[in-house]
Amino acid sequence: YKRQGKICALLQHQQSGGELNLEVNSLPLEMLRNWTPPELSLAGLANASARLQYRLPDRLRGTLDIDLPAGSIAYLLPPDRSGRLDYEHTGLKFSLQESGANAKISLALANGDGLEGSIVLPGANLLTLDPASQAITGRFNLKLSDLTLIEGALQQIENLQGTAEAGIEIAGTLENPGLKGNARLVNAAVFIPDANLEIAQLNIEAQSADFEQIDYTADAVIAEGKVALTGNTIMDSSTGWPSRIDVSGNGLELAILLDKKLPEGLNIDGKLNTSANLSYREPQRLTGKIEIRSASGTLAHPLLEGEIEQWDYRDIELDLEIDNDGARANGSMAIGNNSLRAQIDLPGANLANFGSKSQRLRGNAEILLQDVSLLEVLIPDIQRTGGSLQLSLTADGNLGQPKLGACAQMRQANLQIPRLGLELEQINLDASSDQSGLLTFSASARSGEGQIRLAGSTQLDAALGWPTTVSVEGENFEAVRIPEATVNLSPRLEVRLKDRNIDIEGEVTVPYAKLQPRDVTTAAKVSNDAVVIGG
């Protein structure tokens, strides 16, 4: 074969069976690049021999030996790095005889780490194999101190470090194998770029003393806090591999956990404690409780003039419960004199259908803002807000097409719009919608010596184009007050909106306007044929 490799194959086939003999000597592994993932690059040579005999329809016997002398595996790592694993020897031996099937594997790495193990399938015939009844025994020993190959395979993680060790025995059936022994990941660290989250001092240990139950523990430092996990799994496929997991987290920094999830400019300072008691059983049945708590902290957001608005929060509580009836969540928090309470119910929800559009939905929320300065986070162009806002929300139907209801009231509010030089006072708002999707609203406000009033409705239906009608009335309403201009308006308008179309009927009277441009040196001269009426 070209480039120093040699392959010899002989196939003898008859109607009732046949024999295959194969010899491979010094075959360059780089010739396998069309059959390996593009992020892998193999270097080294391969030797192999196979002797297979088959008799139709149900007999297959023979041996397969694969030998890889010293070589290497190069691979790509995110974001733009590369790794390399050097091995001194790799071997695989497989035998299929009357007594059954067995396989042995060995991998010796250049740094002294490696893998060796064996599997035996007593009496196995690969052509008539029944996983439910086929017995299996085996053992494996592993030590790996360079985990970058795992990092390259997962892609969602970076800078994986640590040492993995395992000594495992296998006994049972192919469908329901039992494990005995232990496996450990020691003093590991990893970075998750999508969450901008670093996990340090990660230790994981799993052990079994009887082929029937695996007990596992884990602990790590995440977001400058500590997380611990304990649990076990019963190795019985007939009962759904029942598992129990208990998790606790203490002193987790919210600023780190929520780094990429908060609105731009909004900062949070506080610590999070959490606990979970969960049970899992195939097929896809998860039950248990999760609690999340944050006793106190601060929220901060920059204002237009370089100032920082800061609010103290307290008593963040979120409880999630999953059982055979579905999933339920209850949450509450307080920010200064403001409060939020919400609950949601997903009847019949489980892992198999969680998030599907047909999932039933029930929920409600109550928001009370005695200090509406929180609105400055959502609307950056306003500041120095005052007043109160009460908002009630309801949800029904299903996730694919929820039926939403809302009721909002704002009383005696005020705010400033620095860009327009405005100070709005006596702002009152009433809005409500029912589950038919019709939102009705009315609002009024004073600015300068005048006032404005709005009333209208919106059909909350994207398919119809969100049709909206608004009536606007006002007298001497101060719309602009800046050094260059002061303008008062008295509108009488009917506005209709649908999709991207807008129709406006009515009139706008300007009872007062004063324009005083800062620079008139570039103003154009009046044309000689211009006629000034009343001038």
C-alpha angles and dihedrals in degrees: 000000000000121000096029099296122122130203124181121180132175123186122187114186131180131173094267100036147313150203135256124201119186132179125183120183128184095338110175109240091217087075088071093064092108089060099042129075112275092240091062126078119189125203126184141053133288131213123187143164131190134185112184128172123186135184118190132274105009116002128094123162135164149085137273125196124184121185125184115185120204114325144128144243117217119194142174123253128197132291102010106320136109136214136198134204116199119199131190097202140354125189139177125186122184127181131182114188140148088277092057140264129308135174133193126194132185131180121181115189124205092243093058096261123117153134131256130170150131140219127202126194104190113218092355122164109190092207094057101028117156110195092199094060104022110111120222135191129175150137136218135189121192138177121175124168096167107067098172092106088062089047090054092050095050097044093188093083137060138198096019110185136170142078126281121201131174140172110182137171122198127207133159132053132320090252095044111024120177124215131211128182134041142286127195140188107197131200093342131169133191139173123220105202098190090061095030085232128147121201116199138178090024115177124176127179130178125181141169128191101184113029088249109079135028118207118196139183134185137178134178146159110251126172089352090301134097126255125189133184134189129175149129141222128211107223097225119117092188090067095040100261092281111216138184125202128184118189131184130182126185133185097003112170110239091203089063098040093049097036096124098026104066126086113269112279095014113120129189129198119191145092130258131213122192141174134185135188109189139170126196132193130170133282092052098292114149122175134170145080134286124194126192123187137177114177099196145336144134139272119206133187132175119245129215096265096050094267123132120232112208132189130187116225129194143178101026105181129175123174123185122186127185123186141142090290095057138264130313133183132190125185140173140169141168129219111188104304092343125097140190128197126175140164134185132189126198105187114211094004119157137155092272095061103018110140096011117143091241093057110123116240138200126168149138139192136194121202121185118184112186086167110043093189085107086076088071088072091057096039108037094184093068130070144167092043125179139176135062136284129195119191129182123188132186132186132192139156118051138316093257094055111011121188108225130197129185143176124190134180128182119185132195094338127165136190143167129234103198096188090062096032090237133149112192117199139182092026112181126179134181122181134162139166134188130213090268086074100247114137117195123188144173131186141174136186142169126230122177109326094334143066142213134210131197132188130171151114140245129204104223096219121118092194090061093046097254093279110212136181124193132181115204124193130168146153124217091334112179104233101169132021113169131128092265097048145011116192131178121192136198105193130188104181142156112201127191123186131185127162103324095331124104129186121192125188129177137047141288119209120200105209093176136016133162121184121189112169115203094224123028098164091101095046114129119246119249112259116251091238094052116118118209113205117210091001 
